[in-house]
């Protein structure tokens, strides 16, 4: 953060670049977190899905 300028336009450009970089990083990290959450949810519900599928199959054969 040792960058300094005497011109307002340069300061605005520097701040804009910093803000853009920060937002892009936040979006990237948010996407990673979303992907991890979806994966965890899928893994957590997999045993229940398997049991439901088995129950449906069993009841279908019983008819």
C-alpha positions as CSV (number, residue, x, y, z in Angstrom):
1,X,0.0,0.0,0.0
2,X,3.0,2.3,-0.5
3,X,1.5,3.8,-3.7
4,X,0.8,7.5,-3.6
5,X,-0.1,10.1,-6.1
6,X,-0.4,13.8,-6.5
7,X,-3.1,13.7,-9.1
8,X,-6.8,13.1,-8.3
9,X,-7.3,11.1,-11.5
10,X,-4.6,8.7,-10.6
11,X,-5.9,8.3,-7.1
12,X,-9.4,7.5,-8.4
13,X,-7.8,5.0,-10.9
14,X,-5.8,3.3,-8.1
15,X,-8.8,3.1,-5.8
16,X,-11.0,1.8,-8.6
17,X,-8.5,-0.9,-9.4
18,X,-8.2,-1.8,-5.7
19,X,-12.0,-2.0,-5.3
20,X,-12.3,-4.1,-8.5
21,X,-9.6,-6.5,-7.3
22,X,-11.2,-6.8,-3.9
23,X,-14.7,-7.5,-5.3
24,X,-13.3,-10.1,-7.7
25,X,-11.5,-11.8,-4.9
26,X,-14.7,-11.8,-2.7
27,X,-16.8,-13.2,-5.5
28,X,-14.2,-15.9,-6.2
29,X,-14.1,-16.9,-2.5
30,X,-17.9,-16.8,-2.3
31,X,-18.1,-19.2,-5.2
32,X,-15.6,-21.6,-3.6
33,X,-17.7,-21.5,-0.4
34,X,-20.9,-22.1,-2.3
35,X,-19.3,-25.1,-4.1
36,X,-18.1,-26.5,-0.8
37,X,-21.5,-26.1,0.8
38,X,-23.3,-27.8,-2.1
39,X,-20.8,-30.7,-2.0
40,X,-21.2,-31.1,1.8
41,X,-25.0,-31.0,1.5
42,X,-24.9,-33.7,-1.3
43,X,-22.7,-35.9,0.9
44,X,-24.9,-35.4,3.9
45,X,-28.1,-36.3,2.2
46,X,-26.7,-39.2,0.1
47,X,-27.5,-41.9,2.8
48,X,-31.1,-40.6,3.2
49,X,-31.6,-40.6,-0.6
50,X,-30.3,-44.1,-0.8
51,X,-32.7,-45.3,1.9
52,X,-35.7,-43.5,0.3
53,X,-34.8,-45.1,-3.1
54,X,-34.6,-48.5,-1.4
55,X,-38.0,-48.0,0.3
56,X,-39.7,-46.9,-2.9
57,X,-38.3,-49.9,-4.7
58,X,-39.4,-52.2,-1.9
59,X,-43.0,-50.8,-1.9
60,X,-43.2,-50.9,-5.6
61,X,-42.3,-54.6,-5.7
62,X,-44.8,-55.3,-2.9
63,X,-47.8,-54.2,-5.1
